[in-house]
Amino acid sequence: MKLQVQERERRGSADARRLRKEGFIPGVLYGNGKHPHAIYIPERELRRVLTGPSGLHAILDVVLEGQKTTHASILKDYQQDPLRGHISHVDLQEVRLDQPIQASVNVQLMGEPEGVKEGGVLSQVQREINVEALPMEIPEHIELDVSGMAIGDSLRLADLPAREGVKYLDNPEETVLATVTLPTRVEEPEPEVEEGEELPEGEVPEGEEQPEGAAEQPAESAGDAGEPGATEG
């Protein structure tokens, strides 16, 4: 992936903001033992190379404007705008194609586990692993077949098939990649009546039935109640 960049004459946050407003991304190109170059890249060009098949792990043929020398480089680091989510700064690292490098590679789960068909839940615990390989041998992603997983099973880095020329750097037994578990049931506690708490007349605590034959007593009519001590004249 060829990437044309230009050197920055000035540095600082004010100049970086100006470049972003004009559609450029500021960055630094680090060489192998060479003085780093302050650069800026057209945002469209950077997006084009980083959304290709190799994504963030693409080997970039960086060419400084006005030069013919090509610098084989990788994306070492980047910063994102917290509001827009766009890349706001990049660090490119020049590499030798005959020397291994370290990189983080995405793990993609393939297939539907048997345990999920039985009501289990598949969880991807670790989405990226660290690998070491020659720059041109860094995989775009690594696939993990989970179709044989039952409820209670887990797959670790040790279960990942070996790849020629690629060395896994994480702990093979402690790095859990995927699990299938039973769904978590959330039971709401039943409301309890505290001891001594009175209920309104005619109501019974929740979960209990009203005694058979018990019925609401009709209120006495005003005409049925005589005044105490009253006699017929």
matplotlib code that plots the C-alpha trace (Angstrom):
import matplotlib.pyplot as plt

x = [0.0, 1.7, 1.3, 2.5, 3.3, 4.7, 7.2, 5.9, 7.9, 6.4, 5.3, 2.9, -0.7, -1.7, -0.2, -1.7, -5.2, -4.7, -3.7, -6.8, -9.1, -7.5, -8.1, -4.7, -3.6, -0.3, 2.1, 5.7, 7.7, 10.2, 13.2, 15.5, 18.1, 17.4, 16.0, 12.2, 10.3, 7.4, 4.8, 1.3, -1.0, -4.2, -7.0, -8.6, -5.3, -4.8, -8.3, -7.8, -4.8, -6.0, -9.4, -7.8, -7.7, -4.9, -6.5, -4.3, -1.6, -0.9, 2.7, 2.9, 5.3, 5.8, 7.2, 8.2, 7.3, 10.2, 12.0, 12.2, 13.2, 10.4, 10.2, 8.4, 6.5, 3.7, 1.2, 2.9, 0.3, -2.6, -4.8, -8.5, -10.7, -12.8, -15.9, -15.7, -13.9, -11.6, -7.9, -6.2, -2.5, -0.4, 3.0, 4.5, 7.5, 9.9, 10.6, 12.9, 11.0, 13.6, 13.3, 10.3, 8.0, 5.4, 1.8, -1.8, -4.1, -7.8, -9.4, -12.6, -14.9, -16.3, -19.3, -22.2, -21.4, -23.5, -24.0, -25.7, -28.2, -29.0, -29.6, -26.1, -24.4, -21.2, -18.8, -15.6, -13.3, -10.2, -10.6, -6.9, -3.7, 0.0, 2.1, 5.5, 6.3, 8.0, 6.1, 4.7, 3.6, 1.5, -2.0, -5.0, -6.9, -6.9, -10.0, -11.1, -13.6, -16.1, -18.7, -17.7, -18.1, -20.7, -22.1, -19.3, -16.5, -13.8, -11.1, -7.7, -4.8, -3.4, -6.4, -5.6, -4.1, -0.4, 0.5, 3.7, 6.0, 3.8, 4.6, 2.0, 3.4, 0.6, 0.3, -1.2, -3.0, -4.1, -5.3, -9.0, -10.5, -14.1, -16.5, -20.1, -22.1, -25.6, -27.6, -27.8, -31.2, -32.2, -34.9, -36.7, -37.2, -40.9, -42.0, -42.1, -44.3, -42.3, -43.3, -45.8, -46.8, -50.5, -52.3, -55.4, -58.7, -59.7, -56.2, -54.0, -50.2, -49.0, -48.9, -51.6, -55.3, -58.2, -59.9, -62.8, -66.2, -64.6, -66.3, -66.4, -68.8, -71.4, -71.2, -74.1, -76.6, -77.2, -80.8, -80.0, -77.9, -79.9, -78.6, -77.5, -80.0, -82.9, -86.3, -89.6, -91.8]
y = [0.0, 3.2, 6.2, 9.7, 12.0, 15.4, 16.8, 19.4, 22.5, 23.4, 21.5, 22.2, 21.8, 25.0, 23.8, 20.3, 21.9, 23.9, 20.8, 18.9, 21.7, 21.5, 17.8, 16.4, 14.1, 15.1, 12.3, 11.1, 8.7, 6.8, 5.3, 2.5, 4.5, 7.6, 11.0, 10.9, 12.9, 15.1, 14.5, 15.1, 12.9, 13.6, 12.1, 10.4, 8.7, 7.5, 6.1, 4.3, 2.4, 1.6, 0.2, -2.2, -5.9, -5.8, -3.0, -1.5, -4.1, -3.1, -2.7, 0.8, 2.0, 5.5, 8.0, 11.5, 14.2, 15.1, 11.8, 8.5, 6.3, 4.0, 3.4, 0.1, 1.0, -0.1, 1.9, 1.9, 4.0, 6.4, 8.8, 9.3, 12.4, 11.6, 13.3, 12.4, 9.1, 9.9, 9.4, 12.7, 11.6, 8.7, 7.2, 5.2, 2.9, 2.0, -1.7, -4.2, -6.8, -9.5, -9.0, -10.1, -7.6, -7.8, -6.9, -7.4, -9.5, -9.8, -13.2, -14.1, -16.8, -19.1, -21.4, -21.8, -23.8, -26.9, -25.4, -22.3, -24.5, -26.0, -22.6, -21.6, -18.2, -17.7, -15.1, -13.9, -13.2, -12.1, -10.3, -9.7, -11.7, -10.6, -12.3, -12.1, -12.7, -11.1, -7.9, -9.6, -12.6, -10.8, -12.3, -10.0, -12.0, -15.4, -17.7, -19.9, -22.7, -22.8, -25.1, -28.0, -26.1, -27.4, -25.7, -25.2, -25.4, -22.8, -22.4, -21.0, -19.8, -23.3, -24.5, -22.1, -23.9, -23.2, -21.0, -21.3, -18.4, -16.9, -17.1, -16.5, -14.4, -14.6, -17.3, -20.3, -21.7, -18.5, -16.6, -17.6, -16.8, -18.0, -19.6, -21.1, -20.7, -21.1, -17.8, -15.9, -15.9, -12.8, -13.6, -10.6, -11.1, -11.2, -8.3, -9.3, -7.9, -6.8, -8.2, -6.0, -4.2, -3.8, -4.5, -2.6, -4.3, -7.1, -7.7, -10.7, -11.0, -11.8, -15.5, -16.3, -17.0, -15.4, -18.0, -19.8, -18.3, -15.0, -12.1, -8.4, -7.3, -4.8, -1.4, -0.7, 1.7, 4.9, 4.0, 0.7, 2.3, 3.8, 6.4, 5.0, 5.5, 6.5, 5.1, 5.3, 8.0]
z = [0.0, -1.2, 1.0, 0.0, 2.9, 3.3, 5.9, 8.4, 8.7, 12.1, 15.1, 18.0, 18.8, 16.9, 13.7, 14.2, 14.6, 11.4, 9.4, 10.7, 9.6, 6.1, 5.9, 6.9, 9.7, 11.5, 12.4, 12.9, 10.8, 13.0, 11.2, 12.2, 14.1, 12.0, 13.0, 13.0, 10.4, 11.4, 8.6, 7.6, 5.5, 3.5, 5.6, 2.6, 1.7, 5.3, 5.5, 2.1, 3.2, 6.7, 5.5, 3.0, 3.4, 6.0, 8.0, 10.8, 10.1, 6.5, 5.4, 4.0, 1.3, 2.7, 0.3, 1.5, -1.0, -3.3, -2.6, -4.4, -1.5, -0.2, 3.6, 4.4, 7.6, 9.8, 11.9, 15.3, 17.2, 16.7, 18.5, 18.0, 18.4, 21.5, 20.0, 16.3, 16.7, 13.7, 13.8, 14.9, 14.9, 13.7, 14.5, 11.6, 12.3, 9.5, 9.5, 7.8, 5.9, 6.8, 10.6, 12.7, 14.4, 17.1, 16.6, 17.9, 15.8, 16.0, 16.7, 14.8, 16.1, 13.4, 13.6, 16.1, 19.2, 20.0, 23.5, 22.1, 20.3, 23.7, 25.3, 26.3, 25.7, 23.7, 25.0, 23.4, 26.3, 24.4, 21.1, 20.3, 20.8, 20.5, 17.8, 16.3, 12.7, 9.6, 8.6, 5.5, 7.5, 10.1, 9.6, 8.9, 11.5, 13.1, 13.0, 15.9, 15.3, 18.2, 16.6, 18.9, 22.2, 24.6, 27.7, 30.2, 27.6, 27.1, 24.5, 25.3, 23.2, 23.5, 21.5, 18.6, 15.6, 15.0, 12.0, 10.2, 10.7, 13.4, 17.1, 19.8, 22.6, 25.2, 27.9, 26.1, 29.2, 30.9, 27.8, 27.5, 24.1, 24.3, 26.7, 26.5, 29.7, 30.9, 30.7, 34.0, 35.6, 37.5, 40.1, 41.7, 45.4, 46.6, 48.7, 52.4, 55.1, 58.1, 61.4, 63.1, 59.9, 59.6, 56.3, 55.2, 56.3, 54.0, 52.5, 53.2, 52.8, 49.2, 48.6, 51.1, 50.4, 52.2, 54.5, 52.9, 53.8, 54.8, 53.0, 53.4, 56.0, 54.6, 56.3, 58.6, 57.2, 59.0, 59.6, 61.4, 64.1, 66.9, 69.2, 72.6, 75.3, 73.0, 73.8, 72.0, 73.3]

ax = plt.figure().add_subplot(projection="3d")
ax.plot(x, y, z, "-o")
ax.set_aspect("equal")
plt.show()
